[in-house]
Amino acid sequence: MPQWLCNQLMRAFYNKNRRQIRLLNDCWYFYRTRKNDSKTETESTTSQTPL
């Protein structure tokens, strides 16, 4: 998890800001799935190269 996101989540929990917590949670899942998607695309393109 990026440090900026972790800091904002801690601040949102400290302030009990439910709206901010939900938004940051969505950002984290979006970030994580995008990162995983790009990782699988890279793996699939490298596995398709002929030997």
LINNORRA-V302582 format. One record per pair of residues at least 6 apart in sequence whose ideal C-beta (glycine too) atoms are under 8 Angstrom apart, sorted by the first residue. I is the first residue (numbers start at 1). J is the second residue. D is the distance in Angstrom with one decimal. If there is no record, write none. Layout:
i: [I | I]
j: [J | J]
d: [D | D]
//
This chain:
i: [1 | 2 | 5 | 5 | 5 | 5 | 8 | 8 | 9 | 9 | 9 | 9 | 11 | 12 | 12 | 12 | 13]
j: [28 | 31 | 24 | 27 | 28 | 31 | 20 | 24 | 21 | 24 | 25 | 28 | 20 | 20 | 21 | 24 | 21]
d: [6.6 | 7.5 | 6.4 | 6.6 | 6.1 | 7.4 | 7.4 | 5.6 | 7.0 | 5.1 | 7.9 | 7.9 | 7.9 | 3.9 | 4.7 | 6.1 | 6.5]
//
